[in-house]
Amino acid sequence: MTKPPLLSGKKIVKAFEKIGYYRVSRKGSHIKIRNDTLQITLIIPDHKEVDRWTLRGIIGDAELTVDEFVSLLK
């Protein structure tokens, strides 16, 4: 089982934008992104460092594996 990397919220959003997600809104320190094709909405905390378990949950909600997500960072 691969550990998700420690990333900022902005880097996480940029990675998801590569596969069709776009920013919907922002409320406080959270960014809402959406993919209309998959009909999935994700809430990303805009922190300097997002907890690994939080990121793992977001990746799971996006129906990706950690390895697939890590490949988006390149």
C-alpha positions as CSV (number, residue, x, y, z in Angstrom):
1,M,0.0,0.0,0.0
2,T,1.6,3.3,-1.2
3,K,1.5,6.3,1.1
4,P,0.1,9.4,-0.4
5,P,2.6,12.3,-0.5
6,L,2.3,15.4,1.7
7,L,1.0,18.1,-0.6
8,S,-0.5,21.6,-0.4
9,G,-4.2,22.0,-1.3
10,K,-3.2,24.0,-4.4
11,K,-1.0,21.2,-5.8
12,I,-3.8,18.7,-5.2
13,V,-6.2,20.8,-7.2
14,K,-3.7,21.2,-10.0
15,A,-3.3,17.5,-10.2
16,F,-7.1,16.9,-10.4
17,E,-7.4,19.7,-13.1
18,K,-5.3,17.5,-15.3
19,I,-8.1,14.9,-15.5
20,G,-11.0,17.2,-16.1
21,Y,-11.9,18.7,-12.7
22,Y,-12.5,22.4,-12.5
23,R,-13.0,24.8,-9.6
24,V,-16.6,25.5,-8.7
25,S,-16.3,27.6,-5.6
26,R,-14.3,28.5,-2.5
27,K,-15.6,28.8,1.0
28,G,-13.1,29.7,3.7
29,S,-10.1,27.5,3.4
30,H,-11.8,24.8,1.2
31,I,-11.9,24.6,-2.6
32,K,-14.8,22.7,-4.3
33,I,-13.9,21.1,-7.6
34,R,-16.1,19.1,-9.9
35,N,-15.9,16.7,-12.8
36,D,-19.0,16.7,-14.9
37,T,-18.1,13.6,-16.9
38,L,-17.8,11.5,-13.7
39,Q,-20.4,13.5,-11.8
40,I,-18.0,13.8,-8.8
41,T,-17.6,16.8,-6.6
42,L,-14.6,17.0,-4.2
43,I,-13.8,19.3,-1.4
44,I,-10.1,20.1,-1.0
45,P,-8.7,21.8,2.1
46,D,-6.5,24.7,1.0
47,H,-3.8,24.1,3.6
48,K,0.0,24.3,3.2
49,E,0.1,20.6,4.0
50,V,-2.9,18.3,3.7
51,D,-2.9,15.3,6.0
52,R,-2.1,12.0,4.3
53,W,-5.3,10.3,5.5
54,T,-7.4,13.2,4.3
55,L,-5.7,13.0,0.9
56,R,-6.3,9.3,0.8
57,G,-10.0,9.8,1.3
58,I,-10.2,12.5,-1.4
59,I,-8.4,10.1,-3.8
60,G,-10.8,7.3,-3.0
61,D,-13.8,9.6,-3.5
62,A,-12.4,10.4,-6.9
63,E,-12.3,6.7,-7.7
64,L,-8.5,6.7,-8.2
65,T,-5.7,4.7,-6.6
66,V,-2.9,6.5,-4.8
67,D,-0.5,5.4,-7.6
68,E,-2.8,6.8,-10.3
69,F,-2.9,10.1,-8.3
70,V,0.8,10.2,-7.9
71,S,1.3,9.8,-11.6
72,L,-0.8,13.0,-12.1
73,L,1.8,15.0,-10.1
74,K,4.5,14.4,-12.8
